[in-house]
Amino acid sequence: MISIIGNNFESNSKVILKIANSTYEIPSSRTTYINSTQIDVNVGLTDVGYWKAIVENSNGYVSNNYDFYVQKNSVSSSPNISEINPNSPNVSSTRQWISINGSNFVSGVIVSLKIGINIYEIPSSR
């Protein structure tokens, strides 16, 4: 979500986003009028580069272009394991908790356990 801050916005203002030669009029279902100085926009900005935000009121008055830069996500796409805890689990015929610590983990991650040549996917319920 991005918030557009300014003044003289109306409850039915249109939000327009531009990058290079592409123009996107954001559907009203993805904007929330907060008050005359703020409109929140639920949008995925998938292109790196210089964007312009514009607000157009129902009377045809158009705001200035507000320039902003969308940068590449700095998170690596690869997760990195730094340790497990306990670091040397005991053999057990019953389930035991093992914590995996590291970075670049995301929600919905799939954990697999490799034993010899066999790979076991660990369900998220475990």
N, CA, C and O atoms as a GROMACS GRO file, in nm:
protein
  504
    1MET      N    1   0.083  -0.117   0.000
    1MET     CA    2   0.000   0.000   0.000
    1MET      C    3   0.089   0.124   0.000
    1MET      O    4   0.192   0.128   0.066
    2ILE      N    5   0.047   0.223  -0.074
    2ILE     CA    6   0.112   0.353  -0.069
    2ILE      C    7   0.008   0.456  -0.028
    2ILE      O    8  -0.110   0.442  -0.059
    3SER      N    9   0.052   0.559   0.039
    3SER     CA   10  -0.036   0.670   0.078
    3SER      C   11   0.002   0.792  -0.003
    3SER      O   12   0.120   0.827  -0.013
    4ILE      N   13  -0.097   0.854  -0.062
    4ILE     CA   14  -0.074   0.979  -0.134
    4ILE      C   15  -0.119   1.092  -0.043
    4ILE      O   16  -0.234   1.098   0.000
    5ILE      N   17  -0.026   1.180  -0.014
    5ILE     CA   18  -0.051   1.291   0.078
    5ILE      C   19  -0.050   1.420  -0.002
    5ILE      O   20   0.040   1.444  -0.082
    6GLY      N   21  -0.150   1.503   0.020
    6GLY     CA   22  -0.160   1.631  -0.051
    6GLY      C   23  -0.271   1.714   0.008
    6GLY      O   24  -0.287   1.719   0.130
    7ASN      N   25  -0.349   1.778  -0.076
    7ASN     CA   26  -0.464   1.852  -0.027
    7ASN      C   27  -0.570   1.866  -0.136
    7ASN      O   28  -0.542   1.848  -0.254
    8ASN      N   29  -0.691   1.897  -0.092
    8ASN     CA   30  -0.807   1.915  -0.180
    8ASN      C   31  -0.851   1.789  -0.252
    8ASN      O   32  -0.910   1.796  -0.359
    9PHE      N   33  -0.822   1.671  -0.193
    9PHE     CA   34  -0.871   1.547  -0.252
    9PHE      C   35  -1.020   1.534  -0.223
    9PHE      O   36  -1.069   1.584  -0.121
   10GLU      N   37  -1.091   1.467  -0.313
   10GLU     CA   38  -1.233   1.441  -0.294
   10GLU      C   39  -1.255   1.292  -0.273
   10GLU      O   40  -1.170   1.210  -0.308
   11SER      N   41  -1.370   1.257  -0.215
   11SER     CA   42  -1.398   1.116  -0.186
   11SER      C   43  -1.405   1.031  -0.313
   11SER      O   44  -1.387   0.909  -0.306
   12ASN      N   45  -1.431   1.093  -0.427
   12ASN     CA   46  -1.438   1.017  -0.552
   12ASN      C   47  -1.322   1.052  -0.646
   12ASN      O   48  -1.334   1.036  -0.768
   13SER      N   49  -1.211   1.100  -0.591
   13SER     CA   50  -1.093   1.131  -0.672
   13SER      C   51  -1.040   1.005  -0.738
   13SER      O   52  -1.050   0.895  -0.683
   14LYS      N   53  -0.982   1.022  -0.857
   14LYS     CA   54  -0.916   0.912  -0.929
   14LYS      C   55  -0.766   0.921  -0.904
   14LYS      O   56  -0.709   1.030  -0.900
   15VAL      N   57  -0.704   0.805  -0.889
   15VAL     CA   58  -0.559   0.799  -0.876
   15VAL      C   59  -0.502   0.740  -1.005
   15VAL      O   60  -0.549   0.637  -1.054
   16ILE      N   61  -0.402   0.806  -1.057
   16ILE     CA   62  -0.337   0.762  -1.181
   16ILE      C   63  -0.188   0.747  -1.151
   16ILE      O   64  -0.126   0.837  -1.095
   17LEU      N   65  -0.133   0.633  -1.190
   17LEU     CA   66   0.010   0.609  -1.177
   17LEU      C   67   0.070   0.591  -1.315
   17LEU      O   68   0.011   0.525  -1.401
   18LYS      N   69   0.187   0.650  -1.336
   18LYS     CA   70   0.254   0.642  -1.466
   18LYS      C   71   0.398   0.600  -1.448
   18LYS      O   72   0.465   0.640  -1.352
   19ILE      N   73   0.446   0.518  -1.540
   19ILE     CA   74   0.588   0.485  -1.551
   19ILE      C   75   0.619   0.476  -1.700
   19ILE      O   76   0.550   0.408  -1.775
   20ALA      N   77   0.723   0.546  -1.741
   20ALA     CA   78   0.764   0.551  -1.882
   20ALA      C   79   0.642   0.585  -1.968
   20ALA      O   80   0.578   0.688  -1.946
   21ASN      N   81   0.608   0.500  -2.064
   21ASN     CA   82   0.494   0.527  -2.153
   21ASN      C   83   0.366   0.457  -2.109
   21ASN      O   84   0.269   0.452  -2.184
   22SER      N   85   0.364   0.402  -1.989
   22SER     CA   86   0.246   0.330  -1.938
   22SER      C   87   0.172   0.414  -1.835
   22SER      O   88   0.233   0.477  -1.748
   23THR      N   89   0.039   0.414  -1.847
   23THR     CA   90  -0.048   0.487  -1.755
   23THR      C   91  -0.148   0.389  -1.696
   23THR      O   92  -0.210   0.311  -1.768
   24TYR      N   93  -0.162   0.393  -1.563
   24TYR     CA   94  -0.253   0.302  -1.493
   24TYR      C   95  -0.352   0.383  -1.410
   24TYR      O   96  -0.314   0.448  -1.313
   25GLU      N   97  -0.479   0.380  -1.450
   25GLU     CA   98  -0.583   0.441  -1.367
   25GLU      C   99  -0.623   0.335  -1.266
   25GLU      O  100  -0.671   0.228  -1.302
   26ILE      N  101  -0.604   0.365  -1.139
   26ILE     CA  102  -0.628   0.267  -1.033
   26ILE      C  103  -0.777   0.258  -1.005
   26ILE      O  104  -0.841   0.361  -0.980
   27PRO      N  105  -0.835   0.138  -1.009
   27PRO     CA  106  -0.978   0.123  -0.982
   27PRO      C  107  -1.014   0.173  -0.841
   27PRO      O  108  -0.934   0.160  -0.748
   28SER      N  109  -1.131   0.228  -0.827
   28SER     CA  110  -1.175   0.282  -0.698
   28SER      C  111  -1.178   0.173  -0.591
   28SER      O  112  -1.166   0.203  -0.472
   29SER      N  113  -1.194   0.047  -0.631
   29SER     CA  114  -1.195  -0.063  -0.533
   29SER      C  115  -1.057  -0.083  -0.469
   29SER      O  116  -1.046  -0.154  -0.369
   30ARG      N  117  -0.953  -0.021  -0.526
   30ARG     CA  118  -0.818  -0.036  -0.472
   30ARG      C  119  -0.766   0.093  -0.410
   30ARG      O  120  -0.648   0.105  -0.378
   31THR      N  121  -0.856   0.190  -0.394
   31THR     CA  122  -0.819   0.316  -0.328
   31THR      C  123  -0.911   0.338  -0.208
   31THR      O  124  -1.027   0.298  -0.208
   32THR      N  125  -0.855   0.403  -0.106
   32THR     CA  126  -0.934   0.437   0.012
   32THR      C  127  -0.915   0.585   0.040
   32THR      O  128  -0.804   0.631   0.068
   33TYR      N  129  -1.025   0.659   0.032
   33TYR     CA  130  -1.022   0.801   0.066
   33TYR      C  131  -1.019   0.811   0.218
   33TYR      O  132  -1.112   0.767   0.286
   34ILE      N  133  -0.911   0.869   0.272
   34ILE     CA  134  -0.898   0.886   0.416
   34ILE      C  135  -0.958   1.020   0.456
   34ILE      O  136  -1.041   1.028   0.545
   35ASN      N  137  -0.914   1.125   0.389
   35ASN     CA  138  -0.966   1.260   0.410
   35ASN      C  139  -0.915   1.347   0.295
   35ASN      O  140  -0.853   1.296   0.202
   36SER      N  141  -0.938   1.475   0.302
   36SER     CA  142  -0.902   1.564   0.190
   36SER      C  143  -0.752   1.578   0.170
   36SER      O  144  -0.707   1.642   0.075
   37THR      N  145  -0.673   1.518   0.260
   37THR     CA  146  -0.527   1.526   0.246
   37THR      C  147  -0.459   1.390   0.227
   37THR      O  148  -0.337   1.384   0.214
   38GLN      N  149  -0.538   1.280   0.224
   38GLN     CA  150  -0.476   1.148   0.210
   38GLN      C  151  -0.566   1.050   0.137
   38GLN      O  152  -0.686   1.038   0.166
   39ILE      N  153  -0.505   0.979   0.041
   39ILE     CA  154  -0.569   0.866  -0.026
   39ILE      C  155  -0.472   0.749  -0.018
   39ILE      O  156  -0.355   0.763  -0.056
   40ASP      N  157  -0.520   0.634   0.030
   40ASP     CA  158  -0.437   0.514   0.034
   40ASP      C  159  -0.466   0.430  -0.090
   40ASP      O  160  -0.581   0.419  -0.134
   41VAL      N  161  -0.361   0.372  -0.147
   41VAL     CA  162  -0.374   0.295  -0.271
   41VAL      C  163  -0.314   0.157  -0.248
   41VAL      O  164  -0.198   0.144  -0.207
   42ASN      N  165  -0.393   0.053  -0.275
   42ASN     CA  166  -0.347  -0.085  -0.264
   42ASN      C  167  -0.304  -0.129  -0.404
   42ASN      O  168  -0.387  -0.162  -0.488
   43VAL      N  169  -0.175  -0.128  -0.426
   43VAL     CA  170  -0.124  -0.153  -0.560
   43VAL      C  171   0.010  -0.226  -0.552
   43VAL      O  172   0.088  -0.203  -0.460
   44GLY      N  173   0.035  -0.312  -0.648
   44GLY     CA  174   0.164  -0.379  -0.659
   44GLY      C  175   0.249  -0.305  -0.761
   44GLY      O  176   0.214  -0.300  -0.879
   45LEU      N  177   0.357  -0.248  -0.717
   45LEU     CA  178   0.448  -0.177  -0.807
   45LEU      C  179   0.556  -0.275  -0.851
   45LEU      O  180   0.654  -0.296  -0.780
   46THR      N  181   0.538  -0.334  -0.968
   46THR     CA  182   0.625  -0.442  -1.012
   46THR      C  183   0.741  -0.396  -1.100
   46THR      O  184   0.833  -0.474  -1.126
   47ASP      N  185   0.738  -0.271  -1.144
   47ASP     CA  186   0.844  -0.221  -1.232
   47ASP      C  187   0.936  -0.126  -1.157
   47ASP      O  188   0.891  -0.031  -1.094
   48VAL      N  189   1.066  -0.154  -1.164
   48VAL     CA  190   1.166  -0.064  -1.106
   48VAL      C  191   1.174   0.059  -1.194
   48VAL      O  192   1.175   0.049  -1.317
   49GLY      N  193   1.182   0.176  -1.132
   49GLY     CA  194   1.199   0.298  -1.210
   49GLY      C  195   1.128   0.417  -1.150
   49GLY      O  196   1.076   0.412  -1.038
   50TYR      N  197   1.127   0.525  -1.227
   50TYR     CA  198   1.066   0.650  -1.184
   50TYR      C  199   0.918   0.651  -1.221
   50TYR      O  200   0.882   0.636  -1.338
   51TRP      N  201   0.834   0.668  -1.122
   51TRP     CA  202   0.688   0.670  -1.136
   51TRP      C  203   0.637   0.810  -1.110
   51TRP      O  204   0.706   0.893  -1.050
   52LYS      N  205   0.516   0.836  -1.154
   52LYS     CA  206   0.445   0.960  -1.125
   52LYS      C  207   0.309   0.923  -1.067
   52LYS      O  208   0.241   0.834  -1.118
   53ALA      N  209   0.270   0.992  -0.961
   53ALA     CA  210   0.137   0.976  -0.903
   53ALA      C  211   0.060   1.104  -0.932
   53ALA      O  212   0.112   1.214  -0.916
   54ILE      N  213  -0.066   1.088  -0.975
   54ILE     CA  214  -0.152   1.201  -1.008
   54ILE      C  215  -0.290   1.173  -0.949
   54ILE      O  216  -0.338   1.060  -0.954
   55VAL      N  217  -0.352   1.275  -0.894
   55VAL     CA  218  -0.489   1.264  -0.843
   55VAL      C  219  -0.577   1.357  -0.925
   55VAL      O  220  -0.544   1.474  -0.945
   56GLU      N  221  -0.690   1.302  -0.972
   56GLU     CA  222  -0.785   1.382  -1.050
   56GLU      C  223  -0.919   1.385  -0.977
   56GLU      O  224  -0.976   1.280  -0.947
   57ASN      N  225  -0.967   1.506  -0.948
   57ASN     CA  226  -1.097   1.522  -0.882
   57ASN      C  227  -1.210   1.514  -0.983
   57ASN      O  228  -1.187   1.526  -1.104
   58SER      N  229  -1.332   1.494  -0.935
   58SER     CA  230  -1.448   1.479  -1.022
   58SER      C  231  -1.477   1.603  -1.105
   58SER      O  232  -1.542   1.594  -1.210
   59ASN      N  233  -1.430   1.721  -1.060
   59ASN     CA  234  -1.452   1.845  -1.135
   59ASN      C  235  -1.349   1.863  -1.247
   59ASN      O  236  -1.350   1.965  -1.317
   60GLY      N  237  -1.260   1.763  -1.264
   60GLY     CA  238  -1.160   1.769  -1.370
   60GLY      C  239  -1.028   1.831  -1.329
   60GLY      O  240  -0.931   1.825  -1.405
   61TYR      N  241  -1.022   1.889  -1.210
   61TYR     CA  242  -0.894   1.944  -1.164
   61TYR      C  243  -0.797   1.830  -1.136
   61TYR      O  244  -0.831   1.728  -1.076
   62VAL      N  245  -0.674   1.851  -1.182
   62VAL     CA  246  -0.571   1.748  -1.172
   62VAL      C  247  -0.456   1.802  -1.087
   62VAL      O  248  -0.415   1.917  -1.100
   63SER      N  249  -0.405   1.715  -1.002
   63SER     CA  250  -0.292   1.753  -0.916
   63SER      C  251  -0.164   1.766  -0.999
   63SER      O  252  -0.161   1.734  -1.118
   64ASN      N  253  -0.063   1.813  -0.934
   64ASN     CA  254   0.070   1.808  -0.994
   64ASN      C  255   0.114   1.662  -1.004
   64ASN      O  256   0.055   1.575  -0.941
   65ASN      N  257   0.217   1.635  -1.084
   65ASN     CA  258   0.279   1.502  -1.088
   65ASN      C  259   0.371   1.490  -0.967
   65ASN      O  260   0.457   1.575  -0.946
   66TYR      N  261   0.352   1.385  -0.890
   66TYR     CA  262   0.444   1.359  -0.780
   66TYR      C  263   0.535   1.245  -0.824
   66TYR      O  264   0.488   1.134  -0.849
   67ASP      N  265   0.665   1.272  -0.835
   67ASP     CA  266   0.762   1.174  -0.881
   67ASP      C  267   0.815   1.093  -0.764
   67ASP      O  268   0.847   1.148  -0.659
   68PHE      N  269   0.824   0.961  -0.784
   68PHE     CA  270   0.886   0.874  -0.684
   68PHE      C  271   0.956   0.759  -0.755
   68PHE      O  272   0.924   0.727  -0.870
   69TYR      N  273   1.050   0.697  -0.685
   69TYR     CA  274   1.131   0.591  -0.744
   69TYR      C  275   1.100   0.459  -0.676
   69TYR      O  276   1.099   0.450  -0.554
   70VAL      N  277   1.074   0.355  -0.755
   70VAL     CA  278   1.055   0.220  -0.704
   70VAL      C  279   1.185   0.144  -0.728
   70VAL      O  280   1.231   0.132  -0.842
   71GLN      N  281   1.242   0.094  -0.619
   71GLN     CA  282   1.370   0.026  -0.630
   71GLN      C  283   1.352  -0.125  -0.626
   71GLN      O  284   1.248  -0.175  -0.583
   72LYS      N  285   1.452  -0.195  -0.671
   72LYS     CA  286   1.451  -0.340  -0.670
   72LYS      C  287   1.449  -0.387  -0.525
   72LYS      O  288   1.515  -0.329  -0.439
   73ASN      N  289   1.373  -0.491  -0.498
   73ASN     CA  290   1.366  -0.549  -0.365
   73ASN      C  291   1.505  -0.596  -0.326
   73ASN      O  292   1.570  -0.668  -0.402
   74SER      N  293   1.551  -0.556  -0.209
   74SER     CA  294   1.686  -0.590  -0.166
   74SER      C  295   1.696  -0.730  -0.106
   74SER      O  296   1.806  -0.776  -0.076
   75VAL      N  297   1.583  -0.796  -0.088
   75VAL     CA  298   1.586  -0.930  -0.030
   75VAL      C  299   1.624  -1.031  -0.138
   75VAL      O  300   1.565  -1.033  -0.246
   76SER      N  301   1.722  -1.111  -0.107
   76SER     CA  302   1.764  -1.217  -0.199
   76SER      C  303   1.650  -1.316  -0.213
   76SER      O  304   1.573  -1.337  -0.120
   77SER      N  305   1.639  -1.377  -0.329
   77SER     CA  306   1.534  -1.475  -0.349
   77SER      C  307   1.568  -1.608  -0.282
   77SER      O  308   1.481  -1.694  -0.270
   78SER      N  309   1.692  -1.625  -0.239
   78SER     CA  310   1.732  -1.751  -0.178
   78SER      C  311   1.736  -1.738  -0.026
   78SER      O  312   1.798  -1.645   0.028
   79PRO      N  313   1.669  -1.831   0.043
   79PRO     CA  314   1.680  -1.830   0.190
   79PRO      C  315   1.819  -1.874   0.231
   79PRO      O  316   1.888  -1.945   0.158
   80ASN      N  317   1.859  -1.832   0.351
   80ASN     CA  318   1.992  -1.865   0.403
   80ASN      C  319   1.977  -1.918   0.546
   80ASN      O  320   1.927  -1.847   0.633
   81ILE      N  321   2.020  -2.041   0.569
   81ILE     CA  322   2.014  -2.101   0.703
   81ILE      C  323   2.145  -2.071   0.774
   81ILE      O  324   2.253  -2.101   0.722
   82SER      N  325   2.136  -2.012   0.894
   82SER     CA  326   2.257  -1.981   0.971
   82SER      C  327   2.279  -2.079   1.087
   82SER      O  328   2.392  -2.098   1.131
   83GLU      N  329   2.170  -2.142   1.136
   83GLU     CA  330   2.184  -2.240   1.244
   83GLU      C  331   2.054  -2.316   1.263
   83GLU      O  332   1.948  -2.271   1.220
   84ILE      N  333   2.064  -2.431   1.328
   84ILE     CA  334   1.946  -2.502   1.376
   84ILE      C  335   1.964  -2.518   1.526
   84ILE      O  336   2.076  -2.521   1.578
   85ASN      N  337   1.851  -2.530   1.596
   85ASN     CA  338   1.856  -2.542   1.741
   85ASN      C  339   1.759  -2.651   1.783
   85ASN      O  340   1.640  -2.638   1.751
   86PRO      N  341   1.798  -2.755   1.850
   86PRO     CA  342   1.935  -2.778   1.896
   86PRO      C  343   2.027  -2.806   1.777
   86PRO      O  344   1.984  -2.858   1.674
   87ASN      N  345   2.154  -2.772   1.793
   87ASN     CA  346   2.247  -2.787   1.681
   87ASN      C  347   2.286  -2.932   1.655
   87ASN      O  348   2.342  -2.962   1.550
   88SER      N  349   2.256  -3.020   1.748
   88SER     CA  350   2.282  -3.163   1.729
   88SER      C  351   2.166  -3.240   1.794
   88SER      O  352   2.180  -3.289   1.906
   89PRO      N  353   2.052  -3.252   1.723
   89PRO     CA  354   1.935  -3.319   1.782
   89PRO      C  355   1.963  -3.466   1.813
   89PRO      O  356   2.046  -3.530   1.749
   90ASN      N  357   1.891  -3.518   1.912
   90ASN     CA  358   1.904  -3.658   1.950
   90ASN      C  359   1.815  -3.745   1.862
   90ASN      O  360   1.710  -3.701   1.815
   91VAL      N  361   1.857  -3.870   1.840
   91VAL     CA  362   1.773  -3.967   1.771
   91VAL      C  363   1.650  -3.990   1.856
   91VAL      O  364   1.660  -4.006   1.978
   92SER      N  365   1.533  -3.992   1.792
   92SER     CA  366   1.409  -4.012   1.868
   92SER      C  367   1.303  -4.070   1.776
   92SER      O  368   1.295  -4.035   1.658
   93SER      N  369   1.221  -4.159   1.831
   93SER     CA  370   1.110  -4.215   1.754
   93SER      C  371   0.986  -4.125   1.763
   93SER      O  372   0.887  -4.149   1.695
   94THR      N  373   0.992  -4.022   1.847
   94THR     CA  374   0.881  -3.928   1.859
   94THR      C  375   0.922  -3.794   1.797
   94THR      O  376   1.040  -3.764   1.780
   95ARG      N  377   0.822  -3.716   1.765
   95ARG     CA  378   0.847  -3.584   1.705
   95ARG      C  379   0.919  -3.493   1.804
   95ARG      O  380   0.896  -3.500   1.924
   96GLN      N  381   1.005  -3.409   1.750
   96GLN     CA  382   1.072  -3.310   1.833
   96GLN      C  383   1.082  -3.179   1.755
   96GLN      O  384   1.085  -3.178   1.632
   97TRP      N  385   1.087  -3.069   1.830
   97TRP     CA  386   1.098  -2.938   1.768
   97TRP      C  387   1.242  -2.908   1.732
   97TRP      O  388   1.333  -2.931   1.811
   98ILE      N  389   1.261  -2.856   1.612
   98ILE     CA  390   1.390  -2.806   1.568
   98ILE      C  391   1.366  -2.667   1.512
   98ILE      O  392   1.284  -2.650   1.422
   99SER      N  393   1.435  -2.568   1.565
   99SER     CA  394   1.423  -2.430   1.515
   99SER      C  395   1.527  -2.408   1.407
   99SER      O  396   1.644  -2.442   1.423
  100ILE      N  397   1.484  -2.350   1.296
  100ILE     CA  398   1.576  -2.316   1.188
  100ILE      C  399   1.585  -2.164   1.183
  100ILE      O  400   1.484  -2.096   1.164
  101ASN      N  401   1.705  -2.111   1.201
  101ASN     CA  402   1.727  -1.967   1.201
  101ASN      C  403   1.806  -1.927   1.078
  101ASN      O  404   1.890  -2.003   1.029
  102GLY      N  405   1.779  -1.808   1.029
  102GLY     CA  406   1.851  -1.758   0.913
  102GLY      C  407   1.789  -1.630   0.861
  102GLY      O  408   1.733  -1.552   0.938
  103SER      N  409   1.799  -1.608   0.732
  103SER     CA  410   1.746  -1.486   0.672
  103SER      C  411   1.677  -1.516   0.539
  103SER      O  412   1.694  -1.624   0.481
  104ASN      N  413   1.601  -1.420   0.493
  104ASN     CA  414   1.528  -1.427   0.365
  104ASN      C  415   1.420  -1.534   0.363
  104ASN      O  416   1.385  -1.585   0.257
  105PHE      N  417   1.367  -1.569   0.482
  105PHE     CA  418   1.254  -1.660   0.487
  105PHE      C  419   1.128  -1.580   0.458
  105PHE      O  420   1.117  -1.464   0.497
  106VAL      N  421   1.034  -1.642   0.389
  106VAL     CA  422   0.908  -1.575   0.358
  106VAL      C  423   0.792  -1.662   0.405
  106VAL      O  424   0.807  -1.782   0.427
  107SER      N  425   0.678  -1.601   0.421
  107SER     CA  426   0.558  -1.673   0.460
  107SER      C  427   0.526  -1.779   0.356
  107SER      O  428   0.540  -1.755   0.236
  108GLY      N  429   0.484  -1.896   0.400
  108GLY     CA  430   0.449  -2.002   0.307
  108GLY      C  431   0.568  -2.084   0.261
  108GLY      O  432   0.557  -2.161   0.166
  109VAL      N  433   0.681  -2.068   0.327
  109VAL     CA  434   0.803  -2.140   0.289
  109VAL      C  435   0.782  -2.291   0.302
  109VAL      O  436   0.707  -2.338   0.388
  110ILE      N  437   0.848  -2.366   0.216
  110ILE     CA  438   0.843  -2.512   0.221
  110ILE      C  439   0.975  -2.561   0.282
  110ILE      O  440   1.083  -2.525   0.234
  111VAL      N  441   0.965  -2.642   0.386
  111VAL     CA  442   1.085  -2.697   0.451
  111VAL      C  443   1.099  -2.843   0.409
  111VAL      O  444   1.004  -2.921   0.418
  112SER      N  445   1.217  -2.877   0.362
  112SER     CA  446   1.246  -3.015   0.324
  112SER      C  447   1.362  -3.067   0.407
  112SER      O  448   1.454  -2.992   0.439
  113LEU      N  449   1.356  -3.195   0.440
  113LEU     CA  450   1.460  -3.259   0.518
  113LEU      C  451   1.521  -3.368   0.431
  113LEU      O  452   1.450  -3.455   0.380
  114LYS      N  453   1.653  -3.363   0.414
  114LYS     CA  454   1.722  -3.463   0.332
  114LYS      C  455   1.794  -3.560   0.424
  114LYS      O  456   1.878  -3.522   0.506
  115ILE      N  457   1.759  -3.688   0.410
  115ILE     CA  458   1.825  -3.794   0.486
  115ILE      C  459   1.880  -3.892   0.382
  115ILE      O  460   1.803  -3.960   0.313
  116GLY      N  461   2.012  -3.898   0.371
  116GLY     CA  462   2.073  -3.980   0.267
  116GLY      C  463   2.033  -3.928   0.130
  116GLY      O  464   2.056  -3.811   0.098
  117ILE      N  465   1.972  -4.014   0.050
  117ILE     CA  466   1.927  -3.970  -0.083
  117ILE      C  467   1.779  -3.934  -0.084
  117ILE      O  468   1.726  -3.888  -0.185
  118ASN      N  469   1.712  -3.954   0.030
  118ASN     CA  470   1.569  -3.926   0.040
  118ASN      C  471   1.544  -3.783   0.087
  118ASN      O  472   1.613  -3.733   0.175
  119ILE      N  473   1.442  -3.718   0.026
  119ILE     CA  474   1.403  -3.582   0.065
  119ILE      C  475   1.258  -3.588   0.113
  119ILE      O  476   1.171  -3.640   0.044
  120TYR      N  477   1.235  -3.533   0.231
  120TYR     CA  478   1.103  -3.533   0.292
  120TYR      C  479   1.054  -3.389   0.308
  120TYR      O  480   1.123  -3.306   0.367
  121GLU      N  481   0.936  -3.360   0.255
  121GLU     CA  482   0.878  -3.228   0.273
  121GLU      C  483   0.805  -3.227   0.407
  121GLU      O  484   0.724  -3.315   0.434
  122ILE      N  485   0.834  -3.127   0.489
  122ILE     CA  486   0.774  -3.116   0.621
  122ILE      C  487   0.648  -3.031   0.609
  122ILE      O  488   0.657  -2.914   0.574
  123PRO      N  489   0.530  -3.087   0.639
  123PRO     CA  490   0.406  -3.008   0.630
  123PRO      C  491   0.412  -2.887   0.726
  123PRO      O  492   0.473  -2.894   0.832
  124SER      N  493   0.348  -2.780   0.688
  124SER     CA  494   0.348  -2.658   0.771
  124SER      C  495   0.280  -2.681   0.905
  124SER      O  496   0.304  -2.606   0.999
  125SER      N  497   0.196  -2.783   0.915
  125SER     CA  498   0.128  -2.813   1.043
  125SER      C  499   0.224  -2.872   1.145
  125SER      O  500   0.188  -2.884   1.262
  126ARG      N  501   0.343  -2.908   1.104
  126ARG     CA  502   0.440  -2.967   1.196
  126ARG      C  503   0.538  -2.860   1.236
  126ARG      O  504   0.630  -2.887   1.314
   0.00000   0.00000   0.00000
